[in-house]
Amino acid sequence: MSAATDRALAAVMERVAATAAEVGPRFPLYADPADGRWTTTGRGSWTGGFWAGLLWLRARYTGAEADRQAAAACTARLEPWAGADTATRGLIFWYGTAPAGDDAEAAALRARAARACLSACDPELGILPWGGALGGPRLLARVDAVPGTVPLLAGAGPEGVAAAAAHLGLHLDLCLGRPGDAAPWFRPALGLEPATGRWQPCADPPPGWSRGQAWLLLAVADSLLQPAVAAGDSVRLTEAAALLITRGGLLTGRPVPPADTARQDGPLDTSAAAITAVALLKLARTPGPRAEQYALRAEEILDRLIRCHLTDDEVRPPGMLLDGCYDAAKGLAVRHELVWGDFFLALALSALHGLVDITRV
């Protein structure tokens, strides 16, 4: 690691400690860019696992038993979500437990969530439905239903591996389409019409949702690192990664993309950049001629985040990753610190520091 990334990791971990002191048993969601005060949730919603994951990363960084206990206690508070009807259990339970390493209680909770997700899969549709726990239609295929879900399901034995492959495959078919399909090339969410049995694109999130492209790239990268899942169609996964990287301009475009690529003058989304950096670090660990290019681009993105978007002043708390965009269309938290942005920045820096194996988290 360079001196700059070393300082950045220290600042991010200091921010985790400050956040923990502020939020107590609640879960941070997004923080005001002016003063760093967090908006919190009582149960964590779909983002709760990222806070638990951050606490585990801090525990690895400090090696302190008190930090390990804090991470374990937060992870235990995720338990009510194991049986919830939502595909975001992949986000909650994979990223909330994988950084815990060999912690037995975290592993047991992850296994329980994996079995629950496997039971909820629809074998006829070949998907773990989006679910109704967070409101809205249940029969949705959304890109944010895939990251975390694939490795989570894959941990549930051969049936879980098959379900993970089917879940990912359907999302790739629907969200990226096939050659000759009508534009747009990327469709982050589709709903199933019961009367016709056909999937139709949703208006929200929009096709230019940069975090959606990052989520799907992360899911593909994780799948390529799961030999049992990738064995079914590694060529399709490699092609999907190449399409997302090329059409999304992830190697040549702005290191920090706008939240909606159709609004180049709109708010940025540093969380999309941090997710992309992690995905590229993972892809750099898979066989292929562009591994070095992926690693270099990940480091370029991280350098931009550290230099231009991480607080280092006398006014705000240090280590805040600013300019994350929760929801551009609704104008909700459009220049804020986001807990999942913090997590993926911390994960990438921890991987570069050798604290975690990026292929296993």
Secondary structure, DSSP 8 states (H G I E B T S, - for coil): --HHHHHHHHHHHHHHHHHHHHHTTSEEEEE-TTT--EEEESS-GGGHHHHHHHHHHHHHHH--HHHHHHHHHHHHTTGGGGGSS-TTHHHHHHHHHGGGTT-HHHHHHHHHHHHHHHHH-BTTTTB----STTSS-SSEEEGGGSTTHHHHHHTTHHHHHHHHHHHHHHHHHHHH--TT--S-S--SEEEEETTTTEEEE-SSS-TTBHHHHHHHHHHHHHHHT-HHHHTT-HHHHHHHHHHHHHHTTTTTS-SS-BSBTT-TTS-B-HHHHHHHHHHHHHHTTSSSTTHHHHHHHHHHHHHHHHHHHB--SSSS-TT-B--B-SBTTTTBSSSBEEHHHHHHHHHHHHHHHTSS-GGG-
